[in-house]
Amino acid sequence: MANQFIEEKITELTRKGDMEKAKFLKNLHKKILPSQFEKIQKNDKSVMKEMFMPKWVSWEMLRAWADNFQMPGKGRVCILCGEKSENGIDFNEKFICENCFVRLKHLE
Ligand SMILES: [Zn+2]
């Protein structure tokens, strides 16, 4: 998961000894809902009102972050294990994740 912009920001903050901010950025995805994340990606600034971001987090920062970040759990829900996954196959119009698919193949 390459996210150079935020990585550099975290490194910079850590160097300055601003651990609180560095930690905040590391966990940024936990503070943003998937729907809000989508709005950031679409450059919909109205989402700023829905989020509780500290003043030092600028819109530009969020945008750069969202451009490079992949939300965990993005993908489709597997009918077997219920986990979200991006990799898998369609089976009778249902989604089966890669892990379950591999497991099924071993059962055969
Ligand atoms: Zn599965």
Boltz pocket constraint, residues with backbone or C-beta under 6 A from the ligand:
constraints:
  - pocket:
      binder: B
      contacts: [[A, 78], [A, 79], [A, 80], [A, 81], [A, 82], [A, 83], [A, 96], [A, 97], [A, 98], [A, 99], [A, 100], [A, 101]]
      max_distance: 6.0
